[in-house]
Amino acid sequence: MKQSALRWKTGNRQNAVPSRTLIMGVVNVTPDSFSDGGNFLDTEKAIAHGCQQAGQGADILDIGGESTRPGADAVSTEEEINRVVPVIRGLREKFPELLISIDTSKARVAEAALEAGADILNDVTAGLGDEGMLPLAASSGAGLVLMHMQGRPQTMQKNPQYQDVIQEVADFFRERMSAAEAAGVQAEQIALDPGIGFGKTLDHNLEILSRLNSFQALGRPLLLGVSRKRWLGEITGREVDDRLAASLGGAAACIFGGANILRVHDVIESCDLAKILDKVNQTRLRCLHE
C-alpha cells in the first residue's frame, strides 16, 4: 500500500507525489529497444508518440536514446544527444508543464537534455556509469531516479545471483542515496527503482514485487517498470507484442505493493488500471480507519 504523499523535487517544479499512481510513458528514440525499437527513431514520429501519450494521461514522458535491453549495443554520446534533444525540445514546446525525463547514464547527454527542457534524470546505473551524473543532479536540482542493476546491460542477464535480493537491493539504495547526498543532491530529488528485469531472474522479480513494502522505509517514491518485459513472457508464453494483459497484471502488483510511479508503454490502459486500483486502495484505507 502506498505511503502518504511524498515530495519529489524535479528541477524548478516542487511536486508532491500524490496518493494516486503516476504514469510515466516510454518514448524510445532507438533502433533496437526490446519492445518498440525503430518505431520512433524519427524525431517527428517520436514527438507525435509523446504527444499521444500526453493526451492519453501520462504524467511524465521518459525519453531514451540508448537501449538498455540485455545485450544492447552501446551508443556514442553524440549520437544519443542527437536522438533525444530534438524530441525533448519539441515536447517541451508543446507541453510547458508536463514532466519530462531523460533515460541516460551519461552526464553529457543528461546535461544537454536538461538544457532542452528535461526535469528528471533517469539513470539505470544510479550514478555509477558516469562520475559526472550526481554532481549534475546536485547543481541542476533535477529529479534523480536511482535504479538497481546487477552488472551491465550487455551482461546483466547472464546468471544473476543474490544471497538475499531484497536486502541487497535495499543496501544498494542506501549506498547510492548516501553517495548522491554527499555529491550535493537533496534527498527530496531522489526516487528509487528496484530494476525489475535488470540483472534478475524470474524468481528475483517476483520476490521484489511481492515485497515492495521493504523499500518504503527508505522514504522515497518508488518507480517500477514491468511493461512488456521478458519475465512476463516466461510466465504467459506471450511474445513481446502480445503482453498487454500481462503488463497490466504486473502493473497491478506494483500498485498494490506500493509503487508510486509506473513506467509503461501502453499509457491509456495503464491509466485506466491505475484509476481503478487507486480507488480500491483509497476505499480500503478508509474502511480500515472507520
HUNOR-V628719 format. One record per pair of residues at least 24 apart in sequence whose C-alpha atoms are under 6 Angstrom apart, sorted by the first residue. I is the first residue (numbers start at 1). J is the second residue. D is the distance in Angstrom with one decimal. If there is no record, write none. Layout:
BEGIN
i,j,d
I,J,D
I,J,D
END
This chain:
BEGIN
i,j,d
1,256,5.6
1,257,5.5
1,258,4.3
2,258,4.1
8,188,5.2
8,189,5.5
9,143,5.7
9,188,5.5
9,189,4.6
10,119,5.4
10,120,5.9
10,142,4.6
10,143,4.0
11,119,5.3
11,141,4.8
11,142,4.0
20,278,5.8
21,260,5.1
21,261,5.6
22,59,5.9
22,261,4.6
23,58,5.2
23,59,5.4
23,261,5.8
23,262,5.1
24,58,5.8
24,59,6.0
24,60,4.5
24,61,5.5
24,262,5.8
24,263,4.6
25,58,5.8
25,61,4.8
25,62,6.0
25,263,6.0
25,264,5.3
25,265,5.9
26,62,5.1
26,264,5.9
26,265,5.4
27,62,5.9
27,63,4.9
28,64,5.0
29,64,5.8
29,65,4.9
30,65,5.4
33,67,4.9
34,69,5.9
43,87,5.8
47,87,5.6
56,268,5.1
60,99,4.7
60,100,5.5
61,100,4.9
61,101,5.9
62,101,4.5
62,102,5.7
63,102,5.0
63,103,5.8
64,103,4.7
68,153,5.5
70,153,5.0
70,154,5.5
71,153,5.9
71,154,4.0
72,154,5.9
81,109,5.5
85,113,5.7
89,116,5.0
92,117,5.9
105,129,5.8
106,130,5.8
107,132,5.4
107,133,4.8
120,144,5.8
134,180,5.7
135,183,5.6
138,184,5.0
138,185,4.3
143,189,4.7
144,189,5.7
144,190,4.9
145,190,5.9
145,191,4.7
145,192,5.6
146,192,5.1
147,192,6.0
147,193,4.4
147,194,5.8
147,195,5.6
148,194,5.2
148,195,5.1
149,195,5.9
149,198,5.0
149,199,5.6
150,199,4.6
156,199,4.3
157,199,5.0
160,199,5.4
160,200,5.7
191,220,5.5
191,221,4.9
191,222,6.0
192,222,5.0
192,223,5.9
193,222,5.9
193,223,4.8
193,224,5.7
202,231,5.6
212,257,5.4
221,260,5.8
222,259,5.1
222,260,5.3
223,261,4.6
223,262,5.8
224,262,5.1
225,262,5.9
225,263,4.6
227,264,5.3
END
